[in-house]
Amino acid sequence: MKSKLKAVLQPELWLIPLAALVCVDAQAQGAKVTPVKPTAIRKDAGPTIDLSAFLEQVGQRNGNFRALQSSREAAVARRLQGDLELSPVFTANAQAVDDKRPQIFGPAFSLTGTKNQEVSLGLSKKFSTGTQASLTGSVSETTTTLAMAGAPESSTTNAIGGLGLSVSQSLWKDFFGTSTDLRRERESLIEKAETQGLDLQTRQVLIEAEGAFWDHLYLKEEIRQREDSLARAKRIETWVRNRASNGIGDRADVLNAQGLVAGRELQLLNSEDELRASEEKIRDLLEMGAAEPLPNLAGNLEGARSPQAFIDGAIRARGETADSAAQVVRLDAYLSVLEARTKAVVAREVAEGVKPDLVLQGMYKTNSVEDGMSAAFSGVTDPAKPTTMVGVKFTYLLDGGVKDAARNSAKMESLAAEQRQSRKLMESQTSWEELQRRHAELTKKIDAAAKSSTIQTQKADAERDRLAKGRTITSTVILAEQDAAESQLSLAKMRAEQRKLESQGRLFIQISEQLSEAK
C-alpha cells in the first residue's frame, strides 16, 4: 500500500508544489531584488532574506503547511482504498464436531453418535468488470455409530472432497463494471477537489505571508522617512531658534518649529509601535521562539509584477508551456466545477444503483467420495462425478416511490451544483478582469504620485533654501515639509498595496479543459 501510495503521489504534477509557488515571485519580478534601506538592524537580527526566501521559510516552518501536506496524502489514500472491494479474499476453515445425541429412528434402530471433521479453503475476487469469481476446495470426514436391537454397535466412516469454481456476472446494473467505473470516477474527482482545496489553502497562507512581508517593508521605509523628516524638523527648529535669539525671528516661529518636531516624534513612535506588531506577525508566521533572531526582510517596493506572471511562472515551474486557448479561473471557481462534476457522477451512480438486475451464474464442482479423508483429498480433481449449475437471478426493487425520490434527489443536487458552478465561473471572470484593471489603475496612480512626490520634495528643498535666505516665513516651510513627507509615505504605501494586490494572482490557475458544463 505504501509503495502504491508513493507512486500515486509522485506524478501529481497538476498540483503546484510549494517550491513552484515560491519561485514564481523571483520570476515575476524580472529583476534583481534591491533591499529597502533599513533604519537600524538590531544586533540580534537574523540573516537578510528576500521575499522568495521568506516564503520558503514559511513553508518549511509553518505548521499549517505540514498539516496540509498530511491532508493531501490522506486524500490520495482515500481514493486508493476505494478499490478495497476488488481485493482478493482468502478464507480458511477447519472444524471438528463430536455429537453424542441419540437419534432414534424406530424401536429397533438408533444413531448413537456422529463425528465430523472438515477442512476448507477459499479464494474469491471481484473484478473491475463486475465479474465475481470464487474458487473453493473442501474435504470432510464423517463417522456415524449405529445401534440395532439384538446387535452390537457398529461404526461407518465416509469422506467427501470437492474442488469448485463459481462465476457470476451482472448483465444490467453493473454491466461489465459500470458501477466500478462510476465509483472510480467519483472518487478521483473527490480526491482532485480535496487536493485543489488544500492547494487553495496553501496559496491563501502564502498571500497572507506576502502581505505581512510587504507591510513590514513599508513600515521600515516609513520609519526611515519619519527619521529623516524628524532630522530635518530638528534642523529647522535649531535654525529658527538661532534667528529668534538674534532678534530676527519671533516666538511664534519657534513654537511652530517645536510643534513640527513634536509631531514628527509622535509619528515616529507610532510607526515603531506598528513595526513591532509587524515583527510579531512575522514571528508567528515563521513559528519562531522569542529567543530566536528575527530575519531582516529586504525587498523592492518598486518592483512591479503582473498578476499574469504568477500563472505563467507556475506553468514554467511545472515544466509546461502556456496554452493561449486556456482559460484563467479562480481556484474556488474550479472547485465548484469539480463539485458539479462529482454530483453529476453521483446522480448516475444512484440511477445505476436502483436499476433492476439480471445476474448470470455458473458453477462447476468436482466430487470425491472415499472411505477416508486422505483418499478423498487425493481425488478432489477427479472429474468423474461433477456438479454443474447454470442459472440467472433477477432482482427488482418494488418500491417505485423510493426509487424516484433517490433519483430526483441526486439529479436536483447535480443541477444545483451546476448552477453554482456557472455563478462561480462568472464571478471568477469578473474577478480576474477587475484584478487586472485595478493593477493597471494603481500603476497610473503610482506614476502620478511619484511625480507629485518629486515636486513636493523639490518644493520643500526650495522653501528651506528660501527660509535660509530670509525670503519666506517658517509656517510655509513647515507646510512644505509636511506635504513632502506625506507624499513620500503615500507613494510608498501605494507601492506596498500594489505588491499585495499582485499576490492575489496566486488564487488563479490556467485550465485547458472545457468548464462550461459538468461532466
Helices and strands as residue ranges (DSSP letters): H 2-9, H 18-29, E 48-49, H 51-61, H 63-81, G 82-86, E 89-99, E 103-106, E 109-126, E 131-148, E 151-170, H 178-245, H 251-286, E 296-297, H 307-317, E 327-330, H 331-353, E 357-370, H 373-378, E 387-395, H 400-468, H 474-502, G 503-507, E 508-511
